[in-house]
Amino acid sequence: MSTGKFFQLNPQKGLAKSAGIISLATLLSRLLGFVRDIIIARMFGIYIYAQAFVIAFRLPNLFRDLIGEGAGNAAIVPVLCEYKIKKSKEEFWQLANILLNLLLVILGVITIFGVIFAPLLVRLIAPGFIASPDKLALTIKLTRIIFPYILLIGLAAYAMAMLNSLKNFTVSAFAPCLLNISIIVFALWFGEGIKGLGFGVLVGGALQLLVQLPVLYKQGFRFKPLLRINHPGVKQIGKLMMPRVFSSGIYQLNNFMDSIFASFAWIVGDGAIAVLYFAYRLIQFPLGIFSNAISQVVLPTFSAQALEPGLKELKTTLSWALRMVFFVLLPATVIYMVLARSLIFTFFGGGKFDFHSGVLTAQALFFYSIGLCAYGGTKILQSCFFALKDTLTTTKVAFVALIINLLLNAALMFPLKIAGLALATSISGISGFCILFSILYKRLGGVESKLIGISCLRILAASLAMGAIAFLVNNALNVFWALASAVLAYIFFCFIFKVEEMRQLFNWLMRPECLK
């Protein structure tokens, strides 16, 4: 059976199984990350130590996305999938070795320069810290401790890309759990010392890499010191990667935009950087559990279907992926907007995370949640563009979103303070999603938009009804009862409003072979 035939038979079934594995692993990782953030919030609040950690950790994360996970998702996975289908095993593993050696050189150089130029980097992404010498010095010190994480996580991301191209998702999906465990252990071990967070990040990055190596070895990988920049596969990846590097750079700059504006404490208030971090971490919870999982497993399938004439299966899979993302993120949006304050005070409140911190974080969560569906949907659309080997379009759209975010941040930070920065991000995200969807719709000649629209209306109706129940239960009892009631209410209203995605999920859980 050819690969093309495999995808024609029932691609959604395989995607659902793979997404289920990744979702389970990501759920565990997010829960651990949630515990980690609770510990950080209660130990450090939203003040100097928490702000220093947020900035120091964002710098290596920027380069991780540019060189590691971002490049892997955009360029390495589609090309490796093509080699796996069209080339021999020897050619596939040769390309894998060449890529590894190139990454070792690139990541090593970036790590060295990052440690040396940490003072300049911190001043660029947190210019408001310059007015506070103690905060600036602490952030630079922590940045130098954490920066080698990019080498470790970049190699871990490479291993993940390799395993994903081989349709092996389990180990790489569970690997991020080790980072959160490491940070938790070291934070508690060092107490209120900020070094514990830094060392926890480094050890966690090493563990993420090491846990994937035995599986990669079992799949057939053997390291060889090959370095051929002129290899056809490397050239192909390079052509795909460069626009993606710019696209990711713009996307990350969009995220950094909030930090840059939030660092001006005399305008938006002290602790804004940490406030936005804690609020956005909650936004990342449903994104990481589901939409990231879908976008990760759908990329190899998109890549194979993009090679087929007509692109009919690609459009069907794209429609399915978007509808499943909205099925999860629309109710999550409603819950965050209805229960924002209760969620923040229940989970983060205590220790150095005081009432003032909770109020500000709840406001940021409310306004961030407005763009939640757009964040998740954009990841799916980007994966489709990457599979079509078009990374230039996503770059252009990301740049437009960046300009929108920049202008709105400058306009909204004065009247709305921290909430204005969160709202600017949401509007920017929605704008980017709408532009990408419009372009892809025209390019593919339609993507079952009527089906998607009807599905979204039904999901929205079920979500709003669920939100009303959650609001009433929260006022009468507490947030835990509200969340439990929300889950049951959503399931109930999905059947009432005939949400097909709920029925598909139920049928698959009962009889996986019934998924169509």
C-alpha positions in Angstrom: 0.0 0.0 0.0 1.5 3.3 -1.0 1.6 6.3 1.4 -0.9 8.2 -0.8 -3.4 5.3 -0.6 -2.9 5.2 3.2 -3.9 8.8 3.6 -6.8 8.4 1.2 -8.3 5.5 3.2 -8.8 7.4 6.5 -6.3 10.1 7.4 -8.4 11.5 10.2 -8.3 8.2 12.1 -4.5 8.2 12.2 -4.4 11.9 13.0 -6.9 11.5 15.9 -4.8 8.6 17.4 -1.6 10.5 17.1 -3.2 13.7 18.4 -4.6 11.8 21.3 -1.1 10.5 22.3 0.3 14.0 22.0 -2.6 15.6 23.8 -2.3 13.2 26.7 1.5 13.9 27.0 0.9 17.6 26.6 -1.8 17.5 29.2 0.6 16.0 31.7 3.3 18.5 30.7 0.9 21.4 31.0 -0.3 20.2 34.4 3.3 20.1 35.6 3.9 23.5 34.0 0.9 24.8 35.8 2.3 23.5 39.1 5.6 25.1 38.2 3.9 28.5 37.5 2.0 28.3 40.8 5.2 27.7 42.7 7.0 30.6 40.9 4.0 32.9 41.5 3.7 32.1 45.2 7.5 32.2 45.7 8.2 35.4 43.7 4.9 37.1 43.0 5.0 39.5 40.0 8.0 41.4 41.2 11.7 41.6 40.4 12.7 37.9 40.5 9.7 36.8 38.5 10.2 39.5 35.9 13.9 38.6 35.6 13.1 34.9 35.0 10.4 35.7 32.3 12.9 37.8 30.3 15.9 35.5 30.8 13.8 32.5 29.7 12.4 34.2 26.7 15.7 34.9 25.0 16.7 31.2 24.5 13.1 30.4 23.6 13.3 32.9 20.8 16.3 31.2 19.2 14.8 27.8 19.9 11.8 28.7 17.8 14.0 30.2 15.0 16.5 27.4 14.8 15.0 24.5 16.6 11.3 23.7 16.8 10.2 26.3 14.3 12.6 25.3 11.6 11.8 21.6 12.3 8.1 22.2 11.8 8.4 24.4 8.8 11.2 22.8 6.8 12.8 19.7 8.2 9.7 17.6 8.6 8.2 18.1 5.1 11.6 17.5 3.4 12.3 14.4 5.5 8.8 13.1 4.8 9.4 13.5 1.1 12.8 11.7 1.4 11.1 8.9 3.3 8.5 8.5 0.6 10.7 9.0 -2.5 14.3 8.1 -1.5 16.1 5.2 0.0 16.8 4.6 3.7 20.5 5.4 3.2 19.7 8.8 1.6 17.2 9.5 4.4 19.7 8.9 7.2 22.5 10.6 5.4 20.4 13.8 5.3 19.5 13.4 8.9 23.2 13.3 9.9 24.1 16.3 7.8 21.3 18.3 9.5 22.5 17.3 12.9 26.0 18.4 12.3 24.8 21.7 10.9 22.6 22.3 13.9 25.5 21.5 16.3 27.6 24.2 14.7 24.8 26.8 14.4 23.4 26.3 17.9 26.9 26.3 19.4 27.8 29.6 17.9 24.5 31.2 18.9 25.0 29.9 22.5 28.4 31.5 22.8 27.4 34.8 21.4 24.2 34.8 23.6 26.3 34.4 26.8 28.7 37.1 25.7 26.1 39.7 24.5 23.5 39.0 27.2 23.7 42.6 28.5 22.8 44.0 25.1 20.1 41.5 24.5 18.4 42.2 27.8 18.5 45.9 27.2 16.9 45.4 23.7 13.9 43.3 24.9 13.3 45.0 28.3 14.4 48.6 27.8 12.4 49.6 30.8 14.8 47.6 33.0 17.5 50.2 32.3 15.9 52.5 34.8 16.2 49.8 37.5 19.9 48.8 37.8 19.2 45.9 40.3 16.6 44.4 38.0 18.8 44.8 35.0 21.8 43.2 36.6 19.8 40.2 37.9 18.2 39.6 34.5 21.6 39.6 32.8 23.0 37.2 35.3 20.1 34.8 34.9 20.2 35.1 31.1 23.8 33.9 31.1 22.9 30.9 33.2 20.0 29.9 31.1 21.3 30.7 27.6 23.0 27.3 27.0 19.6 25.8 27.1 19.2 26.8 23.5 21.9 24.2 22.5 20.1 21.4 24.4 16.6 22.2 23.4 17.6 22.8 19.8 19.0 19.3 19.6 15.9 18.0 21.4 13.8 19.7 18.8 15.8 18.1 16.0 15.2 14.7 17.6 11.5 15.5 17.8 11.4 16.5 14.1 13.2 13.3 13.2 10.8 11.1 15.2 7.7 13.0 13.9 8.8 12.5 10.3 8.9 8.8 11.2 5.4 9.0 12.6 6.7 8.4 16.1 5.2 11.0 18.5 5.1 9.5 21.9 8.5 10.0 23.5 9.0 13.5 22.0 5.5 14.5 23.3 6.3 13.4 26.8 9.8 14.9 26.9 8.7 18.5 27.9 7.4 17.0 31.2 11.0 16.6 32.2 11.7 20.3 31.9 8.8 21.2 34.2 9.8 18.6 36.7 13.4 19.8 36.7 12.3 23.5 37.3 10.0 22.5 40.1 12.6 20.4 41.9 15.4 23.0 41.6 13.1 25.9 42.5 12.1 24.1 45.7 15.6 23.0 46.4 17.1 26.5 46.1 14.2 28.1 47.9 13.7 31.8 47.0 17.1 32.0 45.2 16.7 32.8 41.5 19.5 30.4 40.5 17.3 27.4 41.1 15.1 28.4 38.2 18.1 28.8 35.9 19.7 25.5 36.8 16.3 23.8 36.5 15.9 25.0 33.0 19.4 23.7 32.0 18.9 20.3 33.5 15.4 20.0 32.0 16.8 20.8 28.5 19.4 18.1 28.9 16.8 15.5 30.0 14.5 16.4 27.0 17.3 15.5 24.6 18.6 12.4 26.4 15.2 10.7 26.7 14.7 10.8 22.9 18.1 9.4 21.9 17.4 5.7 22.6 14.2 5.8 20.5 16.0 7.6 17.7 18.7 5.0 17.8 16.2 2.2 17.7 14.6 3.7 14.6 17.9 3.3 12.9 19.8 6.6 13.4 23.6 6.4 13.7 25.7 9.5 14.1 28.3 10.3 11.5 30.3 13.5 11.2 28.9 14.6 7.9 28.9 18.3 6.9 27.7 18.9 3.3 26.1 22.3 2.9 25.6 21.6 -0.9 23.5 18.5 -0.3 20.2 18.8 -2.3 18.1 18.1 0.8 20.0 20.7 2.8 19.5 23.3 0.0 15.8 22.4 -0.1 15.5 22.8 3.7 17.5 26.0 3.5 15.1 27.5 1.0 12.2 26.6 3.2 13.9 27.6 6.4 15.0 31.1 5.6 11.5 32.6 5.1 10.4 30.6 8.2 13.3 32.1 10.2 12.1 35.5 9.3 8.5 34.5 9.9 9.3 33.1 13.3 11.4 36.1 14.1 8.5 38.4 13.3 6.1 36.1 15.3 8.5 36.1 18.3 9.0 39.9 17.9 5.3 40.1 18.2 5.4 38.3 21.5 8.4 40.3 22.6 6.4 43.5 21.8 4.3 42.9 24.9 7.5 42.5 27.0 9.1 45.6 25.6 6.0 47.8 26.4 5.4 46.0 29.7 8.9 46.8 30.9 8.0 50.5 31.1 6.6 50.2 34.7 5.9 53.9 35.0 3.3 53.6 32.3 1.6 50.2 32.7 2.5 49.5 36.3 5.1 47.5 38.1 5.1 43.7 37.5 3.4 43.9 34.1 5.9 41.5 32.5 5.1 38.8 35.1 1.4 39.5 34.9 1.3 38.9 31.2 3.4 35.8 31.6 1.1 34.2 34.1 -2.0 35.1 32.1 -0.6 33.9 28.8 0.5 30.6 30.5 -3.2 29.9 31.1 -3.9 30.7 27.5 -1.2 28.3 26.5 -2.9 25.5 28.5 -5.6 24.5 26.0 -3.4 25.6 23.1 -0.7 23.2 24.1 -2.9 20.3 25.0 -4.9 20.3 21.8 -4.2 22.8 19.0 -0.5 22.3 19.2 -1.0 18.5 19.2 -3.2 18.7 16.1 -0.9 21.1 14.3 2.1 18.8 15.1 0.6 15.6 13.9 -1.2 17.1 10.9 2.0 18.5 9.3 3.3 15.2 8.1 -0.1 14.3 6.7 -0.5 17.7 5.0 3.0 17.2 3.6 2.1 13.9 2.0 -1.4 15.1 0.8 0.2 18.2 -0.8 2.0 15.9 -3.2 -1.2 14.5 -4.5 -3.1 16.1 -7.5 -6.2 18.1 -6.8 -5.5 18.6 -3.1 -8.9 17.2 -2.2 -7.7 15.2 0.8 -5.7 18.2 2.0 -8.7 20.4 2.0 -10.7 17.8 3.9 -8.0 17.3 6.5 -7.6 21.1 6.9 -11.4 21.5 7.5 -11.3 18.7 10.0 -8.3 20.1 11.9 -9.9 23.6 12.1 -13.2 22.3 13.3 -11.6 20.2 16.0 -9.5 23.1 17.2 -12.6 25.4 17.5 -14.4 22.6 19.2 -11.9 22.8 22.1 -10.9 26.5 22.1 -14.3 28.2 21.8 -15.6 26.8 25.1 -12.2 27.5 26.7 -12.5 31.1 25.6 -15.9 31.4 27.3 -14.6 29.8 30.5 -11.7 32.1 30.7 -13.8 35.2 30.2 -16.5 34.1 32.7 -14.2 32.7 35.4 -11.0 34.8 34.9 -10.8 36.3 38.4 -11.9 33.1 40.2 -9.3 31.0 38.3 -6.4 33.3 39.0 -7.1 33.8 42.7 -7.8 30.1 43.3 -4.7 28.7 41.6 -2.1 31.5 41.9 -3.2 33.3 45.0 -1.1 33.0 48.1 2.5 33.8 49.3 3.9 36.8 47.4 1.1 36.7 44.8 -1.1 39.2 46.5 -4.6 40.7 45.7 -3.2 43.4 43.5 -1.3 40.7 41.4 -4.5 38.7 41.1 -6.6 41.5 39.8 -4.1 42.6 37.2 -3.5 39.0 36.0 -7.3 38.3 35.7 -7.7 41.4 33.5 -4.9 40.3 31.2 -6.4 36.7 31.0 -9.8 38.1 30.0 -8.4 40.1 27.1 -5.9 37.5 26.0 -8.7 34.9 25.8 -10.5 37.0 23.1 -7.9 35.8 20.6 -7.6 32.2 21.8 -9.3 30.6 18.8 -7.3 32.7 16.4 -4.0 31.5 18.1 -4.9 27.9 17.7 -6.4 28.2 14.2 -3.3 30.1 12.9 -1.1 27.1 13.9 -3.2 24.9 11.7 -3.1 27.3 8.8 0.6 27.8 9.1 1.1 24.0 9.0 -0.8 23.8 5.8 1.2 26.6 4.2 4.4 24.8 5.3 3.3 21.6 3.8 2.7 23.4 0.5 6.3 24.6 0.9 5.2 28.2 1.1 6.7 30.0 4.1 6.8 33.4 2.5 3.1 34.0 2.9 3.2 33.3 6.6 6.1 35.7 6.9 4.2 38.5 5.2 1.1 38.0 7.3 3.2 37.7 10.5 4.7 41.1 9.7 1.3 42.7 9.2 0.2 41.2 12.6 3.4 42.7 14.2 2.6 46.2 12.9 -1.0 45.9 14.1 0.2 44.8 17.6 2.9 47.5 17.7 0.4 50.3 16.9 -2.3 48.9 19.2 0.1 48.5 22.1 1.2 52.1 21.8 -2.4 53.2 21.6 -3.9 51.0 24.3 -1.2 51.0 27.0 -2.0 54.4 28.2 -5.8 54.1 28.8 -6.0 50.4 29.6 -2.5 49.7 31.0 -1.7 46.0 31.2 -5.1 45.0 29.8 -4.4 47.1 26.7 -1.3 45.1 25.9 -3.3 41.8 26.1 -6.1 43.2 24.0 -3.6 44.4 21.4 -2.2 40.9 21.1 -5.7 39.4 20.7 -6.7 41.8 17.9 -3.4 41.2 16.2 -3.9 37.4 16.4 -7.4 37.5 15.0 -6.2 39.8 12.1 -3.4 37.4 11.2 -5.8 34.3 11.2 -8.4 36.0 9.0 -5.7 37.1 6.5 -4.1 33.6 6.4 -7.5 31.9 6.0 -8.6 34.2 3.2 -5.3 33.6 1.2 -5.5 29.8 1.7 -9.2 29.7 0.8 -8.4 31.4 -2.5 -5.4 29.2 -3.2 -7.1 25.9 -2.5 -10.4 26.9 -4.2 -12.4 26.6 -1.0 -11.9 24.6 2.3 -15.4 23.5 3.2 -16.1 26.9 4.6 -19.9 26.3 4.9 -19.3 23.2 7.0 -16.7 25.1 9.2 -19.1 28.0 9.6 -22.1 25.9 10.6 -19.9 23.9 13.0 -18.6 27.1 14.6 -22.1 28.5 15.2 -23.2 25.3 16.8 -20.1 25.1 19.0 -20.5 28.8 19.9 -24.1 28.2 21.0 -23.1 25.2 23.1 -20.2 27.2 24.6 -22.4 30.2 25.6 -25.0 28.0 27.2 -22.2 26.2 29.1 -20.7 29.6 30.1 -24.1 30.6 31.7 -24.1 27.4 33.7 -20.5 27.9 34.8 -21.2 31.5 35.9 -24.2 30.5 38.0 -22.5 27.6 39.7 -19.4 29.7 40.4 -21.4 32.3 42.2 -23.3 29.7 44.2 -20.5 27.4 45.0 -16.8 27.7 43.8 -14.6 27.5 40.7 -14.0 23.8 41.0 -17.7 23.0 40.9 -18.1 25.5 38.1 -15.4 23.8 36.0 -16.9 20.4 36.6 -20.4 21.7 35.7 -19.0 23.4 32.6 -17.6 20.1 31.2 -20.9 18.2 31.7 -22.9 21.2 30.4 -20.8 21.4 27.3 -21.2 17.8 26.5 -24.9 18.1 27.0 -25.4 21.2 24.9 -23.1 19.7 22.1 -25.7 16.9 21.7 -28.6 19.4 22.0 -27.1 21.7 19.3 -26.0 18.7 17.2 -22.3 19.5 17.2 -21.0 16.9 14.9 -17.4 17.0 16.3 -18.8 15.9 19.6 -20.5 12.9 17.9 -17.3 12.1 16.0 -15.3 12.1 19.2 -17.9 9.9 21.0 -18.0 7.4 18.1 -14.3 7.2 17.9 -14.0 6.6 21.7 -16.6 3.8 21.4 -15.5 2.4 18.1 -12.3 3.9 16.6 -12.9 2.3 13.2 -16.1 4.4 12.9 -14.3 7.7 12.6 -14.9 9.1 9.1 
